[in-house]
């Protein structure tokens, strides 16, 4: 008799299900750089709970050292499985390179995969001088602020995006070259670090040396 009473209570307390229950997060995979923030949508799958049954899901990250997550989805399940509007917002902050998964309590499935890449700011070209004599060497340095890992630097003559006149590709961010054309000569660089690339260009004014007046 005692066993029968327990079983009856379990039926009353547990929510009647109509199919597979579970929250949904969109998108299923997101790629970010360290320091970035993003907003994802979260909601309850319409076919999971009986009509009108209240639900509340608190989302979290399984690797807070890689990405932190805060947000929830709550409400009452709809009678019709479609449509079901989003009723929750999930905030994600990328902390450090790695992979984290977005989860919720009581639901052992990875709702979304968060891939965090190293932070890399746009490359900048620094020059010792922006005005030189024709035939004089120019020293340039490509700097990627806040990035201390290996990167590749591809240098080109011309305006940014023009790859028809390559100079050099190397892990060395420094470039020394000689410019002879009168006027403004442009040099640009593309920095490639992991899966992230950025470019910058610089214009150097080339001045023809003055000729001494003949006596």
Buried (B, 14 or more C-beta within 10 A) or exposed (E): EEEEEEEEEEEEEEEEEBEEBBBBBEEEEBBBBBBBEBEBBBBBBBBBBEEEBEBEBBBBBBBEEBBBBEBBBBBEBBEEEEEBEEBBBBEBBBBBBBEBBBBBEEEEEBBBBBBBBBBBBEBBBEBEEEEBEBEBEBEBBBEBEEBEEEBBBBBBBBEBEEEEEEBEBEEEBEBEBEBEEEEEBBBBBBBBBBEBBBBBBBEBEBEEEEEEEEE
